């Protein structure tokens, strides 16, 4: 058997394709890792639960995404090699598998991105609402997180061909439910924010004024959208702004 005949053998061509795919996949993974690192992705995902989980198993978000891109190339190379070597009986099966791999790759990326965005959104909302001393507010960051995750799962399932219309209907019902339940649950929260807008615009009292709201009195330290902070000797009262309209307010003059 001469060299030309050997080169034309399907098994030899399949082995060459597989070897090339492994090399290209490795290089693509390294390149993506460098690009993601240079783009500041490690800093963007730092502190998120997904990143902490990845680090606990000895890897990182950037490493996972880079490896996924490598595995995508590896998968294409393996399937192409199998097809060239004529190990599959039907062309349709090979076509469907090759068509499914990019869809699965995108679905996995969407899920990873969904977890990162959900974690980051929870952290940002928690940070934004840190100064709000209302018990109902504690559930908002988790609500934002799981809403983002639900949308990510719907998109990922749609990518791999799952019929997602019932999930979209469920999403619409879920959104409507959040509006209705939120309006009832966060009634005090909404009233306090409306009262806060009134106080910030009209300023019936300001920082340094001595006031009495109900049975609590002291010097005003801070007025924001949701609460008024009043200090009296060694005690600090954090009073929801809705109480400004519910209780009698007295401005104490020295």
C-alpha positions in Angstrom: 0.0 0.0 0.0 1.6 3.3 -1.1 1.4 6.6 0.8 -1.4 8.0 -1.5 -3.6 5.0 -0.8 -2.9 5.3 2.9 -3.7 9.0 3.0 -7.0 8.3 1.2 -8.1 5.8 3.8 -11.2 7.2 5.7 -9.7 6.0 9.0 -6.5 8.0 8.4 -8.5 11.1 7.4 -10.7 10.7 10.4 -7.7 10.5 12.7 -6.1 13.6 11.1 -9.4 15.5 11.6 -9.6 14.4 15.2 -6.0 15.4 15.9 -6.6 18.8 14.3 -9.8 19.3 16.3 -8.0 18.6 19.5 -5.3 21.1 18.8 -7.7 23.8 17.6 -10.0 23.2 20.6 -7.1 23.6 23.0 -6.0 26.8 21.3 -9.5 28.2 21.2 -9.9 27.5 24.9 -6.6 29.2 25.8 -7.5 32.2 23.6 -11.0 32.6 25.1 -9.5 32.5 28.6 -7.1 35.2 27.7 -9.8 37.4 26.1 -12.2 36.9 29.0 -9.5 37.8 31.5 -8.4 40.9 29.6 -12.1 42.0 29.3 -12.4 42.1 33.1 -14.8 39.2 33.5 -13.0 37.8 36.7 -13.6 41.2 38.4 -17.2 41.3 37.2 -18.2 37.9 38.6 -16.1 38.2 41.8 -18.1 37.6 44.9 -21.1 35.9 43.1 -22.2 32.5 44.5 -21.5 30.9 41.1 -17.9 32.1 41.2 -17.5 30.9 44.8 -18.9 27.5 43.8 -16.5 27.3 40.9 -13.6 28.2 43.1 -14.6 25.6 45.7 -14.1 22.9 43.1 -10.8 24.3 41.9 -11.8 26.3 38.9 -13.4 29.6 37.9 -16.2 31.1 35.8 -13.7 32.1 33.1 -12.1 28.6 33.2 -15.5 27.0 32.8 -16.5 29.1 29.8 -13.1 28.6 28.2 -13.3 24.8 28.6 -16.8 24.8 27.2 -15.5 26.5 24.0 -12.8 23.8 23.8 -15.3 21.0 24.4 -17.5 22.4 21.6 -14.6 22.1 19.2 -13.7 18.6 20.5 -17.3 17.4 20.0 -17.5 18.7 16.4 -14.1 17.1 15.7 -15.1 13.7 17.2 -18.4 13.6 15.3 -16.8 14.7 12.0 -14.1 12.0 12.5 -16.8 9.3 13.2 -18.7 10.4 10.1 -15.6 10.3 7.9 -14.7 6.9 9.2 -18.2 5.8 8.3 -19.0 4.5 11.7 -22.5 5.9 11.6 -25.1 4.1 9.5 -27.3 7.2 8.6 -26.4 10.6 7.4 -29.5 12.0 9.1 -28.4 11.0 12.6 -25.0 12.6 12.1 -26.7 15.8 10.8 -29.0 16.0 13.8 -26.2 15.4 16.2 -23.9 18.1 14.6 -26.9 20.5 14.5 -27.7 19.8 18.2 -24.2 20.5 19.6 -24.1 24.3 18.9 -27.6 24.6 20.3 -26.5 22.7 23.5 -23.4 24.8 23.7 -25.4 28.1 23.5 -27.9 26.7 26.1 -25.2 25.9 28.6 -23.6 29.4 28.0 -27.1 31.0 28.6 -27.4 29.1 31.8 -24.0 30.1 33.1 -24.6 33.7 32.1 -28.1 33.5 33.8 -26.5 32.3 37.0 -23.9 35.0 36.9 -26.4 37.8 36.1 -28.9 36.5 38.7 -26.2 36.4 41.4 -24.9 39.9 40.4 -28.4 41.3 40.3 -29.1 40.0 43.8 -25.9 41.6 45.1 -26.6 44.9 43.4 -30.2 45.1 44.7 -29.2 44.1 48.2 -26.5 46.8 48.2 -29.0 49.4 46.8 -31.6 48.5 49.5 -29.1 48.1 52.4 -30.3 51.4 54.0 -34.0 50.5 53.9 -35.0 49.2 57.3 -38.2 47.6 56.3 -38.7 43.8 56.7 -40.5 43.3 53.4 -37.5 44.6 51.5 -35.4 41.5 52.3 -37.3 39.3 49.9 -36.7 41.7 46.8 -33.1 40.6 46.0 -34.1 36.9 46.0 -37.1 37.7 43.9 -34.9 39.4 41.3 -32.5 36.5 41.3 -35.0 33.8 40.7 -36.8 35.8 38.1 -33.5 36.1 36.1 -32.9 32.4 36.5 -36.4 31.5 35.3 -35.9 33.6 32.2 -32.5 32.0 31.6 -33.9 28.5 31.9 -36.7 29.3 29.4 -34.2 30.7 26.9 -31.8 27.7 27.4 -34.7 25.1 26.9 -35.8 27.0 23.8 -32.3 26.7 22.4 -32.3 22.9 22.6 -35.8 22.6 21.0 -38.0 22.2 24.1 -41.5 23.4 23.6 -41.5 26.5 25.9 -44.9 28.0 25.2 -46.3 26.7 28.5 -43.3 28.1 30.3 -43.8 31.5 28.7 -47.4 31.4 29.8 -46.2 30.5 33.3 -43.8 33.4 33.1 -46.6 35.8 32.3 -48.7 34.5 35.1 -45.7 34.7 37.4 -45.0 38.3 36.5 -48.7 39.2 37.0 -48.6 37.4 40.3 -45.6 39.4 41.4 -47.4 42.6 40.6 -50.5 41.6 42.5 -48.8 40.0 45.5 -46.2 42.8 45.5 -48.8 45.5 45.7 -50.4 43.7 48.7 -47.2 42.6 50.4 -45.3 45.8 49.9 -48.1 48.1 50.6 -46.3 49.7 53.6 -43.1 49.9 51.5 -45.0 51.8 48.7 -46.7 54.1 51.2 -43.4 54.8 52.9 -41.7 55.6 49.6 -44.6 57.9 48.6 -44.3 59.6 52.0 -40.6 59.9 51.6 -41.0 61.7 48.2 -43.4 64.1 49.9 -40.9 64.7 52.8 -38.0 65.2 50.5 -39.9 67.7 48.3 -41.6 69.7 51.0 -39.1 69.3 53.9 -41.5 69.8 56.9 -38.4 69.0 59.0 -34.8 68.6 58.2 -31.5 67.3 59.7 -30.8 68.8 63.1 -34.5 69.5 63.9 -35.9 68.1 67.1 -39.2 66.3 66.4 -41.6 63.9 68.0 -43.4 61.2 66.0 -45.9 59.3 68.1 -44.1 58.4 71.3 -40.6 58.6 69.8 -38.7 61.9 69.8 -35.2 63.1 69.1 -33.0 65.0 66.7 -33.3 64.2 62.9 -30.1 62.5 61.6 -31.2 61.5 58.2 -34.3 61.5 55.9 -34.3 59.3 52.9 -37.0 57.8 50.6 -38.1 55.2 53.1 -37.2 56.1 56.6 -36.4 58.9 59.0 -33.6 58.4 61.5 -34.0 60.2 64.8 -31.4 60.1 67.6 -32.2 60.7 71.3 -29.3 60.4 73.7 -27.8 57.0 73.1 -30.8 55.6 71.1 -31.5 55.8 67.4 -35.0 55.4 66.1 -35.5 54.3 62.5 -39.0 55.3 61.7 -40.8 54.3 58.4 -42.0 57.4 56.6 -45.5 56.2 56.5 -45.8 56.9 60.2 -45.3 60.5 59.4 -48.9 60.5 58.1 -50.2 57.9 60.6 -49.0 59.5 63.8 -49.0 63.1 65.1 -45.8 64.9 64.2 -44.5 67.6 66.5 -41.6 69.9 65.8 -40.0 70.8 69.1 -38.6 74.3 69.4 -35.9 75.0 71.9 
